[in-house]
Amino acid sequence: MNEKPAVLTSSIGSKILMALTGFALVLFILVHMAGNLQMFIGQDAMNNYGIALRKFGPLLWVVRFGLLAVALAHVIMSIRLWWQNRAARPSAYAFKNTVQASLASRTMIISGLIILGFLVYHLLHFTLGVTHPDDFALHDAQGRHDIYNMVVHGFQNPLVSGFYILAMVLLFSHLSHGASSFFQSLGWNPPRLNNFIKKFGPVVAWLICLGFVSVPLGVLLGIIKLAGGN
């Protein structure tokens, strides 16, 4: 009577849950990227974006904690699936498949854990203001939380930008394999769509990687500059 549902213990269940949590995270990432790209429009657009988010009040924190829970579930399912596959395969067979596997597929767990660590740092930096409290306390001429200048100050530090860019490159590697695997995990991979599925992951990964990396690069290259003399 205390047995866990098969979806939580079987390899098929792990794949399905990993695919669904991954899909939810990709949707959030795309929305978040669209918000970040307002840095190229200017201070007013970015700070108004921040005000629009704050109008959700406590619901915004519910979403944030929910997304963190989804990310943790995704990592746990990934590790569980890796462990189940390893236990089910003889060492020689596993070695043969490792050689044939792509670099992205072989580093899914490592890249996922690094991305999760980056997510924690990212929240401490831009959302909670723990790591850079002076930048987090900035306000613009209209009294709004100055997200624009906070981001510029943050990315003017080459170490911060470098870590951010590294995380996005790893996210590219992770998504280039994971986005295409989503269809296979859910059984949505008829032969006639094989070419589309193979291209889908890399295209989504490039779109997200370039979108996110463009902001720190824009700051480092002087395309995105401090506003209002801050």
Disulfide bonds with the S-S distance in Angstrom:
none
